[in-house]
Amino acid sequence: MRERVSELGMLKDQARGGDLQSATKQQQAKGKLTVDERLDLLFDPGSFTEIEQLRRHRATGFGLENRRPYSDGVVAGWGTVHGRTVFAYAHDFRIFGGSLGEAHAQKIHKLMDLAAATGAPLVSLSDGAGARIQEGVTALAGYGGIFQRNVRASGVIPQISVMLGPCAGGATYSPALTDFTFMVDGIAQMYITGPSVVEAVTGEKISHDGLGGAQVHGTVSGAAGFVYADEADCLDAVRYLLSLLPANNREAAPYLPAGDPADRRCDALLDIVPVELNRSYDIREVIREIADLGDFFEVHALWATNVICALARIDGHVVGIVANQPCSLAGALDIDASEKAARFVQFCDAFSIPLVTLVDVPGFLPGKDQEHAGIIRHGAKLLYAYCNATVPRIQVILRKAYGGAYIVMDSRSIGADLSFAWPTNEIAVMGAEGAANVVFRKEIAAADDPEAMRAEMISRYRQELMHAYYAAERGLVDDVIDPADTRAVLARSLAMLRAKSARTPYRKHGNLPL
């Protein structure tokens, strides 16, 4: 027995990278951590348990039969993050470049099945060269199994992708199917076809980072929700995100007493938001005032910046916040903002996270480019997501709320449970200036002084149809509140709505306007 235990120890030392010193140095030379270092940063100390450590491929041909390293290029297992169970698999670029073969894929399939069966989050640490070409179609089938499990687990357990190296071809669809994607700037790339193929087909020369680097996906494509400068900060952020999420769709998000009074007055809000409708401000300052200890975690902070999506706590309970951002495109909704907010709303609803919507929107962004690119279809995604959501939903109208954008930003008419407004609210089909030009165009044209008449009609329209209490008088706003009481009102309302139960009609699924 002692001899066999000694042999087992030697095999496990080998599996842990005992003969990979040269490959380890190459990994470090690229500024990248090893797979073990990454897992140590993700999990609580000493909590990680590995499965199938001694797995080896059984492929032959192209010299593979002579290269059968243990683990087959992926480390899989479970541990704890802030004391809660989390599953993770991590590609080991030192072995076959982290490429996916049959055995490699089966280890991931096993882990994904365990995560779904036990109802625990799944994290993938991606640093691989894609499908293992030498194994042919079996490698492609392995990816298919991953994608199928990604979809089956969607809305059941949180799925997080962390890009720590290259990810090309079909491999990119797994992070696209998960809930959140993190990327590390300078070392992570994602693309369907690489720079050499792009150049061969189009003649365009472009670098790996220029084609699919973290900045590209964080700011342009929206494929990355988070971009970090180094792996340590990135994995620390993953741990923080996991602390805000429920383990699965049957559990509530973790409650954390904040030591921040629920009824704390937010007097700073009286100065942060200007009364003048055309003056901009940073909506993040509003979120800081109402969130516990001013803390919130923003998703897609670099993409579609005209809308803010964030997770925060109010009175210790996690909420999802969607807010127009007046200092970017005046807070107007466009295609990217609609898609960003729709996906966030859909995620929060899937995992029973209440939604708070802060509204200061002048409308949808006008222009030929937006119309031709499908703002009608894409804007409908946000409308559909809100209408479909059964979690507690609270709307707060800070200033302007015009036209269809007012409806889409979770108005009472599409199912918000409660709607509150500040005394600066102005809800209408359009701004007073545009409305007066349409409604009173004949009077203005016939007047001796058209400009004076226009000013008078604008004032009249605003006083009659756009005053701060117009919507409240008609039951479309539940109350007009002092901005300083916003946090207290939200805390009380969310506490009441925690017992909300919603019934939906039987259907296989709806037809989301994709």
PEVENUR-V713173 format. One record per residue. N is the residue number from 1. BURIAL is I if it has 24 or more other C-alpha atoms within 12 Angstrom, else O. Layout:
# PEVENUR-V713173
{{N | BURIAL} {N | BURIAL}}
This chain:
# PEVENUR-V713173
{{1 | O} {2 | O} {3 | O} {4 | O} {5 | O} {6 | O} {7 | O} {8 | O} {9 | O} {10 | O} {11 | O} {12 | O} {13 | O} {14 | O} {15 | I} {16 | I} {17 | I} {18 | O} {19 | O} {20 | I} {21 | O} {22 | O} {23 | I} {24 | I} {25 | O} {26 | O} {27 | I} {28 | O} {29 | O} {30 | O} {31 | O} {32 | I} {33 | I} {34 | I} {35 | I} {36 | I} {37 | I} {38 | I} {39 | I} {40 | I} {41 | I} {42 | I} {43 | I} {44 | O} {45 | O} {46 | O} {47 | O} {48 | I} {49 | I} {50 | I} {51 | I} {52 | I} {53 | I} {54 | I} {55 | I} {56 | I} {57 | I} {58 | O} {59 | I} {60 | O} {61 | O} {62 | O} {63 | O} {64 | O} {65 | O} {66 | O} {67 | O} {68 | I} {69 | I} {70 | I} {71 | I} {72 | I} {73 | I} {74 | I} {75 | I} {76 | I} {77 | I} {78 | I} {79 | I} {80 | I} {81 | I} {82 | O} {83 | O} {84 | I} {85 | I} {86 | I} {87 | I} {88 | I} {89 | I} {90 | I} {91 | I} {92 | I} {93 | I} {94 | I} {95 | I} {96 | I} {97 | I} {98 | I} {99 | I} {100 | I} {101 | I} {102 | I} {103 | I} {104 | I} {105 | I} {106 | I} {107 | I} {108 | I} {109 | I} {110 | I} {111 | I} {112 | I} {113 | I} {114 | I} {115 | I} {116 | I} {117 | O} {118 | O} {119 | I} {120 | I} {121 | I} {122 | I} {123 | I} {124 | I} {125 | I} {126 | I} {127 | I} {128 | I} {129 | I} {130 | I} {131 | I} {132 | I} {133 | O} {134 | I} {135 | I} {136 | O} {137 | O} {138 | I} {139 | I} {140 | I} {141 | I} {142 | I} {143 | I} {144 | I} {145 | I} {146 | I} {147 | I} {148 | O} {149 | I} {150 | I} {151 | I} {152 | O} {153 | I} {154 | I} {155 | I} {156 | I} {157 | I} {158 | I} {159 | I} {160 | I} {161 | I} {162 | I} {163 | I} {164 | I} {165 | I} {166 | I} {167 | I} {168 | I} {169 | I} {170 | I} {171 | I} {172 | I} {173 | I} {174 | I} {175 | I} {176 | I} {177 | I} {178 | I} {179 | I} {180 | I} {181 | I} {182 | I} {183 | I} {184 | I} {185 | I} {186 | I} {187 | I} {188 | I} {189 | I} {190 | I} {191 | I} {192 | O} {193 | I} {194 | I} {195 | I} {196 | O} {197 | O} {198 | O} {199 | O} {200 | O} {201 | O} {202 | O} {203 | O} {204 | O} {205 | O} {206 | O} {207 | O} {208 | I} {209 | I} {210 | O} {211 | I} {212 | I} {213 | I} {214 | I} {215 | I} {216 | I} {217 | I} {218 | I} {219 | I} {220 | O} {221 | I} {222 | I} {223 | I} {224 | I} {225 | I} {226 | I} {227 | I} {228 | I} {229 | O} {230 | I} {231 | I} {232 | I} {233 | O} {234 | I} {235 | I} {236 | I} {237 | I} {238 | I} {239 | I} {240 | O} {241 | I} {242 | I} {243 | I} {244 | I} {245 | I} {246 | I} {247 | I} {248 | I} {249 | I} {250 | O} {251 | O} {252 | I} {253 | I} {254 | I} {255 | O} {256 | O} {257 | O} {258 | O} {259 | O} {260 | I} {261 | O} {262 | I} {263 | O} {264 | I} {265 | O} {266 | I} {267 | O} {268 | O} {269 | I} {270 | O} {271 | O} {272 | I} {273 | I} {274 | I} {275 | O} {276 | O} {277 | I} {278 | O} {279 | O} {280 | I} {281 | I} {282 | I} {283 | I} {284 | I} {285 | I} {286 | I} {287 | I} {288 | I} {289 | I} {290 | I} {291 | I} {292 | I} {293 | I} {294 | I} {295 | I} {296 | I} {297 | I} {298 | I} {299 | I} {300 | I} {301 | I} {302 | I} {303 | I} {304 | I} {305 | I} {306 | I} {307 | I} {308 | I} {309 | I} {310 | I} {311 | I} {312 | I} {313 | I} {314 | I} {315 | I} {316 | I} {317 | I} {318 | I} {319 | I} {320 | I} {321 | I} {322 | I} {323 | I} {324 | I} {325 | I} {326 | I} {327 | I} {328 | I} {329 | I} {330 | I} {331 | I} {332 | I} {333 | I} {334 | I} {335 | I} {336 | I} {337 | I} {338 | I} {339 | I} {340 | I} {341 | I} {342 | I} {343 | I} {344 | I} {345 | I} {346 | I} {347 | I} {348 | I} {349 | I} {350 | I} {351 | I} {352 | I} {353 | I} {354 | I} {355 | I} {356 | I} {357 | I} {358 | I} {359 | I} {360 | I} {361 | I} {362 | I} {363 | I} {364 | I} {365 | I} {366 | O} {367 | O} {368 | O} {369 | O} {370 | O} {371 | O} {372 | O} {373 | O} {374 | O} {375 | I} {376 | I} {377 | O} {378 | I} {379 | I} {380 | I} {381 | I} {382 | I} {383 | I} {384 | I} {385 | I} {386 | I} {387 | I} {388 | I} {389 | I} {390 | I} {391 | I} {392 | I} {393 | I} {394 | I} {395 | I} {396 | I} {397 | I} {398 | I} {399 | I} {400 | I} {401 | I} {402 | I} {403 | I} {404 | I} {405 | I} {406 | I} {407 | I} {408 | I} {409 | I} {410 | I} {411 | I} {412 | I} {413 | O} {414 | I} {415 | I} {416 | I} {417 | I} {418 | I} {419 | I} {420 | I} {421 | I} {422 | I} {423 | I} {424 | I} {425 | I} {426 | I} {427 | I} {428 | I} {429 | I} {430 | I} {431 | I} {432 | I} {433 | I} {434 | O} {435 | I} {436 | I} {437 | I} {438 | O} {439 | O} {440 | I} {441 | O} {442 | O} {443 | O} {444 | O} {445 | O} {446 | O} {447 | O} {448 | O} {449 | O} {450 | O} {451 | O} {452 | O} {453 | O} {454 | I} {455 | O} {456 | O} {457 | I} {458 | I} {459 | O} {460 | O} {461 | I} {462 | I} {463 | O} {464 | O} {465 | I} {466 | I} {467 | I} {468 | I} {469 | I} {470 | I} {471 | I} {472 | I} {473 | O} {474 | O} {475 | O} {476 | I} {477 | I} {478 | I} {479 | I} {480 | I} {481 | I} {482 | I} {483 | I} {484 | I} {485 | I} {486 | I} {487 | I} {488 | I} {489 | I} {490 | I} {491 | I} {492 | O} {493 | I} {494 | I} {495 | O} {496 | O} {497 | I} {498 | I} {499 | O} {500 | O} {501 | O} {502 | O} {503 | O} {504 | O} {505 | O} {506 | O} {507 | O} {508 | O} {509 | O} {510 | O} {511 | O} {512 | O} {513 | O} {514 | O}}
